[in-house]
Amino acid sequence: MPSLLIRHRVVDVAVWNTVFAEQEIVRRANGSLGGRLMCATADPHDLLILLEWDDLERARLFLDSDDLREAIRRGGVIGEPEVWLLEDVATITA
């Protein structure tokens, strides 16, 4: 299953989280199946978002969307996000 991994820093985690929550409908409409949100233990403004996607091409289209660019702007993302498109290779149990 394809996944999208995004890392970025934000000015205000609460503001970013509000925008991220508002965008759930947009993500799902574009093929997101949900995922995980994590922050660095040393810096809660350093966020990692791992989202599973139904289709790699739809994930690419989402990355290029105006919706995402606007959410990044409104959410107070600092600089350019680091983005990786990933494919599962294996499942590890422990």
Phi and psi in radians as a Rosetta constraint file:
Dihedral C 1 N 2 CA 2 C 2 CIRCULARHARMONIC -1.216 0.35
Dihedral N 2 CA 2 C 2 N 3 CIRCULARHARMONIC 2.598 0.35
Dihedral C 2 N 3 CA 3 C 3 CIRCULARHARMONIC -2.360 0.35
Dihedral N 3 CA 3 C 3 N 4 CIRCULARHARMONIC 2.776 0.35
Dihedral C 3 N 4 CA 4 C 4 CIRCULARHARMONIC -2.159 0.35
Dihedral N 4 CA 4 C 4 N 5 CIRCULARHARMONIC 2.129 0.35
Dihedral C 4 N 5 CA 5 C 5 CIRCULARHARMONIC -1.973 0.35
Dihedral N 5 CA 5 C 5 N 6 CIRCULARHARMONIC 2.168 0.35
Dihedral C 5 N 6 CA 6 C 6 CIRCULARHARMONIC -2.184 0.35
Dihedral N 6 CA 6 C 6 N 7 CIRCULARHARMONIC 2.338 0.35
Dihedral C 6 N 7 CA 7 C 7 CIRCULARHARMONIC -2.168 0.35
Dihedral N 7 CA 7 C 7 N 8 CIRCULARHARMONIC 2.277 0.35
Dihedral C 7 N 8 CA 8 C 8 CIRCULARHARMONIC -2.741 0.35
Dihedral N 8 CA 8 C 8 N 9 CIRCULARHARMONIC 2.853 0.35
Dihedral C 8 N 9 CA 9 C 9 CIRCULARHARMONIC -1.781 0.35
Dihedral N 9 CA 9 C 9 N 10 CIRCULARHARMONIC 2.593 0.35
Dihedral C 9 N 10 CA 10 C 10 CIRCULARHARMONIC -2.250 0.35
Dihedral N 10 CA 10 C 10 N 11 CIRCULARHARMONIC 2.676 0.35
Dihedral C 10 N 11 CA 11 C 11 CIRCULARHARMONIC -1.241 0.35
Dihedral N 11 CA 11 C 11 N 12 CIRCULARHARMONIC -0.852 0.35
Dihedral C 11 N 12 CA 12 C 12 CIRCULARHARMONIC -2.356 0.35
Dihedral N 12 CA 12 C 12 N 13 CIRCULARHARMONIC 1.978 0.35
Dihedral C 12 N 13 CA 13 C 13 CIRCULARHARMONIC -1.083 0.35
Dihedral N 13 CA 13 C 13 N 14 CIRCULARHARMONIC -0.683 0.35
Dihedral C 13 N 14 CA 14 C 14 CIRCULARHARMONIC -1.117 0.35
Dihedral N 14 CA 14 C 14 N 15 CIRCULARHARMONIC -0.765 0.35
Dihedral C 14 N 15 CA 15 C 15 CIRCULARHARMONIC -1.113 0.35
Dihedral N 15 CA 15 C 15 N 16 CIRCULARHARMONIC -0.824 0.35
Dihedral C 15 N 16 CA 16 C 16 CIRCULARHARMONIC -1.034 0.35
Dihedral N 16 CA 16 C 16 N 17 CIRCULARHARMONIC -0.775 0.35
Dihedral C 16 N 17 CA 17 C 17 CIRCULARHARMONIC -1.098 0.35
Dihedral N 17 CA 17 C 17 N 18 CIRCULARHARMONIC -0.642 0.35
Dihedral C 17 N 18 CA 18 C 18 CIRCULARHARMONIC -1.089 0.35
Dihedral N 18 CA 18 C 18 N 19 CIRCULARHARMONIC -0.811 0.35
Dihedral C 18 N 19 CA 19 C 19 CIRCULARHARMONIC -1.137 0.35
Dihedral N 19 CA 19 C 19 N 20 CIRCULARHARMONIC -0.748 0.35
Dihedral C 19 N 20 CA 20 C 20 CIRCULARHARMONIC -1.042 0.35
Dihedral N 20 CA 20 C 20 N 21 CIRCULARHARMONIC -0.774 0.35
Dihedral C 20 N 21 CA 21 C 21 CIRCULARHARMONIC -1.115 0.35
Dihedral N 21 CA 21 C 21 N 22 CIRCULARHARMONIC -0.701 0.35
Dihedral C 21 N 22 CA 22 C 22 CIRCULARHARMONIC -1.093 0.35
Dihedral N 22 CA 22 C 22 N 23 CIRCULARHARMONIC -0.499 0.35
Dihedral C 22 N 23 CA 23 C 23 CIRCULARHARMONIC -1.492 0.35
Dihedral N 23 CA 23 C 23 N 24 CIRCULARHARMONIC -0.001 0.35
Dihedral C 23 N 24 CA 24 C 24 CIRCULARHARMONIC -0.984 0.35
Dihedral N 24 CA 24 C 24 N 25 CIRCULARHARMONIC -0.752 0.35
Dihedral C 24 N 25 CA 25 C 25 CIRCULARHARMONIC -1.080 0.35
Dihedral N 25 CA 25 C 25 N 26 CIRCULARHARMONIC -0.729 0.35
Dihedral C 25 N 26 CA 26 C 26 CIRCULARHARMONIC -1.131 0.35
Dihedral N 26 CA 26 C 26 N 27 CIRCULARHARMONIC -0.795 0.35
Dihedral C 26 N 27 CA 27 C 27 CIRCULARHARMONIC -1.058 0.35
Dihedral N 27 CA 27 C 27 N 28 CIRCULARHARMONIC -0.831 0.35
Dihedral C 27 N 28 CA 28 C 28 CIRCULARHARMONIC -1.103 0.35
Dihedral N 28 CA 28 C 28 N 29 CIRCULARHARMONIC -0.702 0.35
Dihedral C 28 N 29 CA 29 C 29 CIRCULARHARMONIC -1.104 0.35
Dihedral N 29 CA 29 C 29 N 30 CIRCULARHARMONIC -0.409 0.35
Dihedral C 29 N 30 CA 30 C 30 CIRCULARHARMONIC -1.750 0.35
Dihedral N 30 CA 30 C 30 N 31 CIRCULARHARMONIC 0.158 0.35
Dihedral C 30 N 31 CA 31 C 31 CIRCULARHARMONIC 1.899 0.35
Dihedral N 31 CA 31 C 31 N 32 CIRCULARHARMONIC 0.016 0.35
Dihedral C 31 N 32 CA 32 C 32 CIRCULARHARMONIC -1.232 0.35
Dihedral N 32 CA 32 C 32 N 33 CIRCULARHARMONIC 2.385 0.35
Dihedral C 32 N 33 CA 33 C 33 CIRCULARHARMONIC -1.830 0.35
Dihedral N 33 CA 33 C 33 N 34 CIRCULARHARMONIC 0.171 0.35
Dihedral C 33 N 34 CA 34 C 34 CIRCULARHARMONIC 1.711 0.35
Dihedral N 34 CA 34 C 34 N 35 CIRCULARHARMONIC -3.117 0.35
Dihedral C 34 N 35 CA 35 C 35 CIRCULARHARMONIC 3.034 0.35
Dihedral N 35 CA 35 C 35 N 36 CIRCULARHARMONIC -2.476 0.35
Dihedral C 35 N 36 CA 36 C 36 CIRCULARHARMONIC -2.352 0.35
Dihedral N 36 CA 36 C 36 N 37 CIRCULARHARMONIC 2.567 0.35
Dihedral C 36 N 37 CA 37 C 37 CIRCULARHARMONIC -2.088 0.35
Dihedral N 37 CA 37 C 37 N 38 CIRCULARHARMONIC 2.242 0.35
Dihedral C 37 N 38 CA 38 C 38 CIRCULARHARMONIC -2.349 0.35
Dihedral N 38 CA 38 C 38 N 39 CIRCULARHARMONIC 2.715 0.35
Dihedral C 38 N 39 CA 39 C 39 CIRCULARHARMONIC -2.220 0.35
Dihedral N 39 CA 39 C 39 N 40 CIRCULARHARMONIC 2.743 0.35
Dihedral C 39 N 40 CA 40 C 40 CIRCULARHARMONIC -1.188 0.35
Dihedral N 40 CA 40 C 40 N 41 CIRCULARHARMONIC 2.420 0.35
Dihedral C 40 N 41 CA 41 C 41 CIRCULARHARMONIC -1.148 0.35
Dihedral N 41 CA 41 C 41 N 42 CIRCULARHARMONIC -0.501 0.35
Dihedral C 41 N 42 CA 42 C 42 CIRCULARHARMONIC -1.445 0.35
Dihedral N 42 CA 42 C 42 N 43 CIRCULARHARMONIC -0.314 0.35
Dihedral C 42 N 43 CA 43 C 43 CIRCULARHARMONIC -2.700 0.35
Dihedral N 43 CA 43 C 43 N 44 CIRCULARHARMONIC 1.774 0.35
Dihedral C 43 N 44 CA 44 C 44 CIRCULARHARMONIC -1.174 0.35
Dihedral N 44 CA 44 C 44 N 45 CIRCULARHARMONIC -0.122 0.35
Dihedral C 44 N 45 CA 45 C 45 CIRCULARHARMONIC -1.515 0.35
Dihedral N 45 CA 45 C 45 N 46 CIRCULARHARMONIC -0.101 0.35
Dihedral C 45 N 46 CA 46 C 46 CIRCULARHARMONIC -1.738 0.35
Dihedral N 46 CA 46 C 46 N 47 CIRCULARHARMONIC 1.808 0.35
Dihedral C 46 N 47 CA 47 C 47 CIRCULARHARMONIC -1.884 0.35
Dihedral N 47 CA 47 C 47 N 48 CIRCULARHARMONIC 2.536 0.35
Dihedral C 47 N 48 CA 48 C 48 CIRCULARHARMONIC -2.149 0.35
Dihedral N 48 CA 48 C 48 N 49 CIRCULARHARMONIC 2.254 0.35
Dihedral C 48 N 49 CA 49 C 49 CIRCULARHARMONIC -2.094 0.35
Dihedral N 49 CA 49 C 49 N 50 CIRCULARHARMONIC 2.136 0.35
Dihedral C 49 N 50 CA 50 C 50 CIRCULARHARMONIC -2.029 0.35
Dihedral N 50 CA 50 C 50 N 51 CIRCULARHARMONIC 1.973 0.35
Dihedral C 50 N 51 CA 51 C 51 CIRCULARHARMONIC -2.074 0.35
Dihedral N 51 CA 51 C 51 N 52 CIRCULARHARMONIC 2.293 0.35
Dihedral C 51 N 52 CA 52 C 52 CIRCULARHARMONIC -1.435 0.35
Dihedral N 52 CA 52 C 52 N 53 CIRCULARHARMONIC 2.552 0.35
Dihedral C 52 N 53 CA 53 C 53 CIRCULARHARMONIC -2.240 0.35
Dihedral N 53 CA 53 C 53 N 54 CIRCULARHARMONIC 2.629 0.35
Dihedral C 53 N 54 CA 54 C 54 CIRCULARHARMONIC -1.342 0.35
Dihedral N 54 CA 54 C 54 N 55 CIRCULARHARMONIC -0.381 0.35
Dihedral C 54 N 55 CA 55 C 55 CIRCULARHARMONIC -2.748 0.35
Dihedral N 55 CA 55 C 55 N 56 CIRCULARHARMONIC 2.329 0.35
Dihedral C 55 N 56 CA 56 C 56 CIRCULARHARMONIC -1.063 0.35
Dihedral N 56 CA 56 C 56 N 57 CIRCULARHARMONIC -0.722 0.35
Dihedral C 56 N 57 CA 57 C 57 CIRCULARHARMONIC -1.140 0.35
Dihedral N 57 CA 57 C 57 N 58 CIRCULARHARMONIC -0.668 0.35
Dihedral C 57 N 58 CA 58 C 58 CIRCULARHARMONIC -1.153 0.35
Dihedral N 58 CA 58 C 58 N 59 CIRCULARHARMONIC -0.607 0.35
Dihedral C 58 N 59 CA 59 C 59 CIRCULARHARMONIC -1.119 0.35
Dihedral N 59 CA 59 C 59 N 60 CIRCULARHARMONIC -0.733 0.35
Dihedral C 59 N 60 CA 60 C 60 CIRCULARHARMONIC -1.081 0.35
Dihedral N 60 CA 60 C 60 N 61 CIRCULARHARMONIC -0.753 0.35
Dihedral C 60 N 61 CA 61 C 61 CIRCULARHARMONIC -1.091 0.35
Dihedral N 61 CA 61 C 61 N 62 CIRCULARHARMONIC -0.706 0.35
Dihedral C 61 N 62 CA 62 C 62 CIRCULARHARMONIC -1.068 0.35
Dihedral N 62 CA 62 C 62 N 63 CIRCULARHARMONIC -0.750 0.35
Dihedral C 62 N 63 CA 63 C 63 CIRCULARHARMONIC -1.038 0.35
Dihedral N 63 CA 63 C 63 N 64 CIRCULARHARMONIC -0.562 0.35
Dihedral C 63 N 64 CA 64 C 64 CIRCULARHARMONIC -1.599 0.35
Dihedral N 64 CA 64 C 64 N 65 CIRCULARHARMONIC 0.082 0.35
Dihedral C 64 N 65 CA 65 C 65 CIRCULARHARMONIC -1.398 0.35
Dihedral N 65 CA 65 C 65 N 66 CIRCULARHARMONIC 2.624 0.35
Dihedral C 65 N 66 CA 66 C 66 CIRCULARHARMONIC -1.123 0.35
Dihedral N 66 CA 66 C 66 N 67 CIRCULARHARMONIC -0.586 0.35
Dihedral C 66 N 67 CA 67 C 67 CIRCULARHARMONIC -1.007 0.35
Dihedral N 67 CA 67 C 67 N 68 CIRCULARHARMONIC -0.795 0.35
Dihedral C 67 N 68 CA 68 C 68 CIRCULARHARMONIC -1.190 0.35
Dihedral N 68 CA 68 C 68 N 69 CIRCULARHARMONIC -0.772 0.35
Dihedral C 68 N 69 CA 69 C 69 CIRCULARHARMONIC -1.010 0.35
Dihedral N 69 CA 69 C 69 N 70 CIRCULARHARMONIC -0.740 0.35
Dihedral C 69 N 70 CA 70 C 70 CIRCULARHARMONIC -1.171 0.35
Dihedral N 70 CA 70 C 70 N 71 CIRCULARHARMONIC -0.712 0.35
Dihedral C 70 N 71 CA 71 C 71 CIRCULARHARMONIC -1.127 0.35
Dihedral N 71 CA 71 C 71 N 72 CIRCULARHARMONIC -0.688 0.35
Dihedral C 71 N 72 CA 72 C 72 CIRCULARHARMONIC -1.074 0.35
Dihedral N 72 CA 72 C 72 N 73 CIRCULARHARMONIC -0.756 0.35
Dihedral C 72 N 73 CA 73 C 73 CIRCULARHARMONIC -1.120 0.35
Dihedral N 73 CA 73 C 73 N 74 CIRCULARHARMONIC -0.882 0.35
Dihedral C 73 N 74 CA 74 C 74 CIRCULARHARMONIC -1.171 0.35
Dihedral N 74 CA 74 C 74 N 75 CIRCULARHARMONIC -0.515 0.35
Dihedral C 74 N 75 CA 75 C 75 CIRCULARHARMONIC -1.404 0.35
Dihedral N 75 CA 75 C 75 N 76 CIRCULARHARMONIC -0.098 0.35
Dihedral C 75 N 76 CA 76 C 76 CIRCULARHARMONIC 1.303 0.35
Dihedral N 76 CA 76 C 76 N 77 CIRCULARHARMONIC 0.622 0.35
Dihedral C 76 N 77 CA 77 C 77 CIRCULARHARMONIC -1.232 0.35
Dihedral N 77 CA 77 C 77 N 78 CIRCULARHARMONIC 2.348 0.35
Dihedral C 77 N 78 CA 78 C 78 CIRCULARHARMONIC -1.641 0.35
Dihedral N 78 CA 78 C 78 N 79 CIRCULARHARMONIC 2.134 0.35
Dihedral C 78 N 79 CA 79 C 79 CIRCULARHARMONIC 1.250 0.35
Dihedral N 79 CA 79 C 79 N 80 CIRCULARHARMONIC -2.906 0.35
Dihedral C 79 N 80 CA 80 C 80 CIRCULARHARMONIC -1.528 0.35
Dihedral N 80 CA 80 C 80 N 81 CIRCULARHARMONIC 2.290 0.35
Dihedral C 80 N 81 CA 81 C 81 CIRCULARHARMONIC -1.142 0.35
Dihedral N 81 CA 81 C 81 N 82 CIRCULARHARMONIC 2.610 0.35
Dihedral C 81 N 82 CA 82 C 82 CIRCULARHARMONIC -1.581 0.35
Dihedral N 82 CA 82 C 82 N 83 CIRCULARHARMONIC 2.308 0.35
Dihedral C 82 N 83 CA 83 C 83 CIRCULARHARMONIC -2.322 0.35
Dihedral N 83 CA 83 C 83 N 84 CIRCULARHARMONIC 2.373 0.35
Dihedral C 83 N 84 CA 84 C 84 CIRCULARHARMONIC -2.270 0.35
Dihedral N 84 CA 84 C 84 N 85 CIRCULARHARMONIC 2.310 0.35
Dihedral C 84 N 85 CA 85 C 85 CIRCULARHARMONIC -1.656 0.35
Dihedral N 85 CA 85 C 85 N 86 CIRCULARHARMONIC 2.214 0.35
Dihedral C 85 N 86 CA 86 C 86 CIRCULARHARMONIC -2.187 0.35
Dihedral N 86 CA 86 C 86 N 87 CIRCULARHARMONIC 2.644 0.35
Dihedral C 86 N 87 CA 87 C 87 CIRCULARHARMONIC -2.143 0.35
Dihedral N 87 CA 87 C 87 N 88 CIRCULARHARMONIC 2.458 0.35
Dihedral C 87 N 88 CA 88 C 88 CIRCULARHARMONIC -1.096 0.35
Dihedral N 88 CA 88 C 88 N 89 CIRCULARHARMONIC 2.420 0.35
Dihedral C 88 N 89 CA 89 C 89 CIRCULARHARMONIC -1.916 0.35
Dihedral N 89 CA 89 C 89 N 90 CIRCULARHARMONIC -0.705 0.35
Dihedral C 89 N 90 CA 90 C 90 CIRCULARHARMONIC -2.804 0.35
Dihedral N 90 CA 90 C 90 N 91 CIRCULARHARMONIC 2.790 0.35
Dihedral C 90 N 91 CA 91 C 91 CIRCULARHARMONIC -1.807 0.35
Dihedral N 91 CA 91 C 91 N 92 CIRCULARHARMONIC 2.260 0.35
Dihedral C 91 N 92 CA 92 C 92 CIRCULARHARMONIC -1.941 0.35
Dihedral N 92 CA 92 C 92 N 93 CIRCULARHARMONIC 2.236 0.35
Dihedral C 92 N 93 CA 93 C 93 CIRCULARHARMONIC -1.621 0.35
Dihedral N 93 CA 93 C 93 N 94 CIRCULARHARMONIC -0.420 0.35
